[in-house]
Amino acid sequence: MATKSIMLVGVGGQGTLLASRILGNTLLSQGFDVKVSEVHGMSQRGGSVVTYIKYGEKVYSPVIEKGEADIIISFEELEAARWLSYLKKGGKIITNTQQTPPMPVITGAMEYPADIIDKIKAKGVDITALDALALAEDAGSSRAVNVVLMGVLSRIMDFPAEAWKKALEECVPPKALEINRKAFALGENV
């Protein structure tokens, strides 16, 4: 099997690291060699955070170069646009439609770009955009956006549902497990 590459992109505090653990755990359970690299920007201040995940028969490096990502999971619209050049031709983006203004927008030095999703679609990119925040809130916690997005991802990855459920149980604290199960199911059914 050829090595596959997935990027999780967001801003600090959105749960990209937990999502990468859930995904990595699922991939390992399917017998893949998995490499994960987390790159933290100014994550405590809402800065950009990216996690590279590569999996296959044998993986030597987690680093994903421009044009190599099979899938990009974006926790926020602007991050989908920021990392678009890393998507390979024929790749897929799953993005939350939530908008988290970066510091230049907050200070008034710039405006948040308009119509990001439409601009990405206009480039011929296969993109699934959803309000993952609303679904997470329906599940019981706005903090479950990451797990909603993993539910959406599970639909396009051919792995048993049981592997995802087991990964949730192993990665999510017991007190938050039921909400995250609901969030995952809502993402699966988008």
PLY file of the C-alpha trace (Angstrom):
ply
format ascii 1.0
element vertex 190
property float x
property float y
property float z
element edge 189
property int vertex1
property int vertex2
end_header
0.00 0.00 0.00
1.22 3.47 -0.85
1.79 5.81 2.08
-1.14 8.12 2.74
-0.96 11.58 4.30
-3.50 13.44 6.42
-3.17 16.92 7.90
-5.17 18.25 10.82
-5.11 22.04 10.84
-6.62 24.51 13.25
-5.85 27.04 15.90
-4.73 26.50 19.45
-7.36 25.13 21.78
-9.52 23.44 19.14
-8.51 19.90 19.98
-6.34 19.01 16.99
-4.02 17.01 19.23
-6.79 14.80 20.64
-8.12 14.28 17.11
-4.64 13.20 15.96
-4.47 10.69 18.83
-7.88 9.24 17.89
-6.90 8.98 14.23
-3.44 7.58 15.00
-4.92 5.00 17.36
-7.43 3.91 14.71
-4.70 3.59 12.08
-2.45 1.56 14.40
-5.33 -0.80 15.18
-5.56 -1.54 11.45
-1.93 -2.67 11.33
-0.41 0.38 9.66
2.95 1.90 10.40
1.97 5.40 11.59
4.06 8.54 12.06
2.63 11.67 13.67
4.26 15.08 13.95
2.63 17.95 15.79
3.70 21.48 14.94
2.55 24.11 17.40
2.40 27.73 16.40
1.37 30.21 19.03
-1.26 27.72 20.11
-1.98 29.35 23.45
-2.91 32.56 21.66
-5.04 31.05 18.94
-2.13 30.61 16.55
-2.02 28.04 13.78
-1.53 24.40 14.79
-0.90 21.57 12.30
-0.51 17.85 12.80
0.96 15.64 10.07
-0.11 12.00 10.01
1.36 9.51 7.57
0.43 5.85 7.44
1.14 2.84 5.28
3.12 -0.37 5.21
6.33 1.43 6.18
6.59 5.15 6.91
9.94 6.85 7.36
8.95 10.44 8.12
5.77 12.20 9.24
6.53 15.38 7.33
4.09 16.26 4.57
5.32 18.51 1.77
3.22 20.79 -0.42
1.00 18.81 -2.79
1.24 15.57 -0.77
-1.77 15.52 1.58
-4.50 13.08 0.64
-6.88 14.65 3.17
-6.87 17.92 5.10
-9.14 18.20 8.13
-9.61 21.87 8.96
-11.05 23.02 12.26
-11.63 26.53 10.94
-12.25 28.01 7.45
-9.18 30.21 7.17
-6.91 27.29 8.10
-8.39 25.31 5.18
-7.31 28.11 2.84
-3.93 28.57 4.54
-2.94 24.91 4.04
-4.64 24.33 0.66
-1.30 24.17 -1.20
-0.48 20.98 0.75
-3.44 19.10 -0.74
-2.59 16.72 -3.55
-4.52 16.80 -6.82
-7.66 14.77 -6.24
-7.35 15.15 -2.45
-10.19 15.98 -0.07
-10.79 18.70 2.50
-13.19 18.39 5.42
-13.69 21.74 7.12
-15.61 23.23 9.96
-17.34 26.44 8.84
-16.47 28.11 12.13
-14.46 31.31 11.76
-11.82 32.11 14.38
-10.35 35.52 13.61
-6.54 35.65 13.78
-4.83 38.45 15.66
-4.50 40.82 12.61
-8.30 40.61 12.18
-8.93 41.11 15.90
-6.73 44.22 15.94
-8.40 45.60 12.81
-5.26 45.45 10.67
-6.96 43.01 8.26
-10.41 41.69 7.43
-11.39 38.05 7.64
-11.52 36.81 4.02
-15.00 36.40 2.59
-16.40 33.32 0.85
-13.47 31.02 1.66
-15.40 27.80 1.03
-16.72 29.04 -2.35
-13.21 30.13 -3.37
-11.82 26.68 -2.54
-14.67 24.97 -4.44
-14.00 27.24 -7.42
-10.51 25.70 -7.64
-12.12 22.30 -8.21
-11.28 20.99 -4.75
-13.43 18.24 -3.21
-14.50 19.93 0.03
-17.03 19.00 2.66
-17.94 22.02 4.79
-20.11 21.70 7.87
-20.98 23.55 11.05
-19.15 21.15 13.35
-19.56 23.57 16.26
-23.37 23.34 16.10
-23.15 19.54 15.98
-20.74 19.48 18.92
-23.12 21.68 20.91
-25.98 19.29 19.99
-23.85 16.47 21.42
-23.43 18.40 24.67
-20.13 20.31 24.41
-18.68 22.94 22.10
-15.30 21.31 22.80
-16.30 18.21 20.78
-15.80 19.84 17.35
-12.68 17.72 16.89
-14.59 14.48 17.41
-17.40 15.59 15.07
-14.73 16.05 12.39
-13.32 12.58 13.13
-16.83 11.21 12.61
-16.99 12.86 9.18
-13.53 11.50 8.35
-14.60 7.97 9.35
-17.14 7.99 6.51
-14.44 8.31 3.86
-11.91 5.96 5.44
-12.60 2.26 5.01
-12.01 1.14 8.60
-14.40 -0.76 10.86
-16.65 1.35 13.07
-15.42 -0.70 16.03
-11.85 0.57 15.51
-13.01 4.19 15.77
-15.13 3.44 18.85
-12.21 1.71 20.56
-9.93 4.66 19.74
-12.45 7.05 21.32
-12.55 4.93 24.47
-8.76 4.84 24.68
-8.14 8.53 23.96
-11.04 10.42 25.55
-11.29 10.81 29.35
-14.13 8.67 30.77
-16.09 11.70 32.03
-16.29 13.09 28.47
-16.77 9.79 26.62
-20.55 9.84 26.21
-20.60 13.38 24.77
-17.78 12.43 22.40
-19.60 9.28 21.27
-22.60 11.46 20.40
-20.37 14.00 18.63
-18.70 11.24 16.58
-22.09 9.79 15.58
-23.35 13.23 14.51
-20.25 13.65 12.33
-20.69 10.17 10.85
-24.22 11.05 9.78
-23.56 14.41 8.11
0 1
1 2
2 3
3 4
4 5
5 6
6 7
7 8
8 9
9 10
10 11
11 12
12 13
13 14
14 15
15 16
16 17
17 18
18 19
19 20
20 21
21 22
22 23
23 24
24 25
25 26
26 27
27 28
28 29
29 30
30 31
31 32
32 33
33 34
34 35
35 36
36 37
37 38
38 39
39 40
40 41
41 42
42 43
43 44
44 45
45 46
46 47
47 48
48 49
49 50
50 51
51 52
52 53
53 54
54 55
55 56
56 57
57 58
58 59
59 60
60 61
61 62
62 63
63 64
64 65
65 66
66 67
67 68
68 69
69 70
70 71
71 72
72 73
73 74
74 75
75 76
76 77
77 78
78 79
79 80
80 81
81 82
82 83
83 84
84 85
85 86
86 87
87 88
88 89
89 90
90 91
91 92
92 93
93 94
94 95
95 96
96 97
97 98
98 99
99 100
100 101
101 102
102 103
103 104
104 105
105 106
106 107
107 108
108 109
109 110
110 111
111 112
112 113
113 114
114 115
115 116
116 117
117 118
118 119
119 120
120 121
121 122
122 123
123 124
124 125
125 126
126 127
127 128
128 129
129 130
130 131
131 132
132 133
133 134
134 135
135 136
136 137
137 138
138 139
139 140
140 141
141 142
142 143
143 144
144 145
145 146
146 147
147 148
148 149
149 150
150 151
151 152
152 153
153 154
154 155
155 156
156 157
157 158
158 159
159 160
160 161
161 162
162 163
163 164
164 165
165 166
166 167
167 168
168 169
169 170
170 171
171 172
172 173
173 174
174 175
175 176
176 177
177 178
178 179
179 180
180 181
181 182
182 183
183 184
184 185
185 186
186 187
187 188
188 189
